[in-house]
């Protein structure tokens, strides 16, 4: 039996690879770390802090801090991390130093979902030279590799977008999918949120008919590396996810959902979308249906 492997291995790089290529002139490394602190008094319901403090104390040499909420989200919208339009997002990436000829390496400090969200945003714009550092800062530090303090920035670059359709979808697409037997909706949230046992997003419950694949089940918690393709495939298969379906992933704000989407993409699934705003929007709209266990 042939061993299952990821379809796009270039989209995941090892710490060994980065250590060997860290000084390559086309490489651009970004710390995507963002912190969420649950605040029951907030409508979001989280307070967001970028990773500035940890980044300044120690980061992978050459890496620049990426502020997902501050620089790469539409802050005019009422939801956290809302995707901007393609033109605005392309300009923002260019300001960070991401250009057409660069190879972008993305990492985070605790879990790879932040890197996966930024990877999915670049994928939305048609940019295919982005990779996630497997294990991120956790594995890099466990291996006692070099870290530096302070701040680093890349010069502005020219970013030419080639947007892909339906990489992000809205609530109308999700509502339509509920009644479409050819579309599978996947919740990346924890089981207690998916079941409705825990209230977090205005109303308890899940989008009707959605299956639960908590994104944290796709990584090795010891070093935050991705599980093997075989193990990740088994997780989705056990949940009843078929590659013949159209897929929509969601979570609280489209972050963990991007992680599920990225892993499905790596397994060769097609027609994958992330529901931007996710339960932050759905849970607070009384017109939209929910179900609980």
ABEGO torsion letter per residue (X at the ends): XBBBBBABAAABBBAAAAAAAAABAABBBBBABBBBBBBAABAOABBBBBAAAAAAABBBBGBBBBBAAAAABBAABABBGBBBBAAAAAAAAAAAGBBAABBBBBBBAABAAAAAAAAAAAAAAGBAABBBBBGEAAAAAAAGBBBBBEBBBBBBBBBBBBBBBGABBBAAAAAAAAABAABBBBBABBAAAAAGABBABGBBEBBBGBBBBBAAAABBAAAGBBBBAAAAAAAAAAAGBBAABBBBBBBAAGAAAAAAAAAAAAAGBBGBBBBBGEAAAAAABAABBBBBX
